[in-house]
Amino acid sequence: MDYKRGTRIVMDEDKIRREGKYDLDKVYQNIDELAEYAGLIKKNKYTYICQGNEKDLAALAIFNFHKLVEAEWFTKNVKEWTWINKEEGDENLIEHFKNENEGVWV
């Protein structure tokens, strides 16, 4: 499947295991459920893509801007978080949200 927009997420699995505050399997399950709720398709362990329709931007916004950035279990444990845009270029969402003072990071 070819896609133009999506999100790549890499969690800090070593940190999650070491701290023991969150269950790693549950973290991934939560991400999968939020992606499904937003209407995204899971491409692989790290990548969620849009369906290729007029709802793509809304789906990404719901997933990234309204769900994940507000979840402390996510923001304190995400290692890489990229907004994928094949037309305009990718964006590092960790940097974006920190610059906008959005989310819980420390």
C-alpha positions in Angstrom: 0.0 0.0 0.0 1.3 3.4 -1.0 0.7 6.2 1.4 1.4 9.9 1.6 0.8 10.6 5.3 1.2 8.8 8.6 3.1 8.7 11.9 6.2 6.7 12.9 6.5 6.0 16.6 9.4 4.3 18.4 9.0 3.8 22.1 12.0 3.6 24.5 11.4 0.0 25.3 14.5 -0.3 27.5 13.4 2.6 29.6 9.8 1.2 29.9 11.1 -2.2 31.0 13.8 -0.8 33.3 11.4 1.6 35.2 8.6 -0.9 35.3 6.0 1.8 35.6 4.1 0.8 32.5 3.6 -2.6 30.8 5.2 -2.5 27.4 2.6 -4.7 25.8 -0.1 -2.5 27.2 1.6 0.6 25.8 1.6 -0.8 22.3 -1.9 -2.0 22.7 -3.0 1.5 23.8 -1.2 3.1 20.7 -2.9 0.5 18.4 -6.3 1.3 19.9 -5.9 5.0 19.6 -4.7 4.6 16.0 -7.8 2.5 15.2 -10.1 5.0 16.9 -8.6 7.8 14.7 -9.0 5.7 11.6 -5.3 5.0 10.9 -4.0 1.7 9.5 -1.1 -0.1 11.2 1.6 -0.7 8.6 4.2 -2.2 10.9 5.3 -2.1 14.6 6.3 1.6 14.3 4.2 3.1 11.5 0.6 4.1 11.2 -0.7 5.4 7.9 -3.7 7.2 6.6 -6.4 5.7 4.4 -5.7 8.0 1.5 -9.0 10.0 1.7 -10.3 13.4 2.6 -10.2 12.5 6.3 -6.4 11.9 6.5 -5.4 15.2 8.2 -8.2 14.9 10.7 -7.2 11.3 11.5 -3.6 12.3 12.1 -4.6 15.3 14.2 -6.9 13.2 16.4 -4.2 10.6 16.9 -1.2 12.9 17.5 -2.5 16.3 18.7 -5.6 15.1 20.7 -4.6 11.7 22.0 -0.9 10.9 22.2 0.5 14.2 23.2 -1.9 14.4 26.1 -0.9 10.9 27.4 1.9 11.0 30.0 2.6 7.3 29.5 3.3 8.1 25.9 5.2 11.4 26.0 7.6 10.3 28.8 8.5 7.1 26.9 8.5 8.0 23.2 12.0 7.9 21.6 11.1 8.8 18.0 7.9 10.4 16.8 7.6 11.5 13.3 4.8 13.1 11.3 5.2 11.5 7.8 4.3 13.6 4.8 5.6 12.4 1.5 4.7 15.6 -0.2 5.9 18.3 2.2 8.5 16.5 4.2 8.5 14.8 7.6 8.5 16.6 10.9 9.8 15.6 14.3 6.8 15.7 16.6 8.8 15.5 19.8 10.5 18.8 18.9 7.3 20.3 17.6 5.3 19.7 20.8 8.2 20.7 23.1 8.6 24.0 21.2 4.8 24.5 21.5 4.9 23.6 25.2 2.4 20.8 24.6 2.5 17.5 26.4 4.2 16.2 29.5 7.9 15.6 28.9 9.6 15.6 32.3 
